[in-house]
């Protein structure tokens, strides 16, 4: 790792650029970190921008987005905020569960905790602002809604999203390669358990 990096704003093609650069294996690039519409390119100490970097970005912008792997995650819709979230959205609990079950989501990027995937694809009618007061401890495996994202907490810790359910689906294993089970571009479907 190094403190040298370049942040590239790439909008909706971030994952295509990330996959393209990872496949090319440009010399001098220590790490590629996709985020929300941006890609951080971390350079090795003393390295300059690789000559093929900009050409690879232009080529990736022309490609279709990555397909990624598919995951079905069983969810017990038993979250302590489920009733409140349904009410705020103007739905019954059963209607909210039915709408979320089978909904195709996509991993946009990882962050917050190791293995925490920001899942995009919630229709606008399911967007909820963050809670007014975050919790000091959210249990591992909690499924939550926040803003336009759905997420699953891989480990217990603080959190400000609305808890709608729980899962035993394992998201992070430091001994696995890669350690995060969900990767940017993967597709996720929640299934009522």
Buried (B, 14 or more C-beta within 10 A) or exposed (E): EEEBBEEBEBEEBBBBBBBBBEEBEBEBBBEBBBBEEBBBBBBEEEBEBBEEBEEBBEBBBEEEBBEBEEBEBEBEBEBBBBEBBBEEBEBEBEEBBBBBBEBEBBBBBBBBBBBBBBBBBBEEEBEBEBBEEEBEEBBBBBBBBBEBBBBBBBBEBEBBBBBBBBBEBEBBBEEEEEEBBBBBBBBBBBEEB
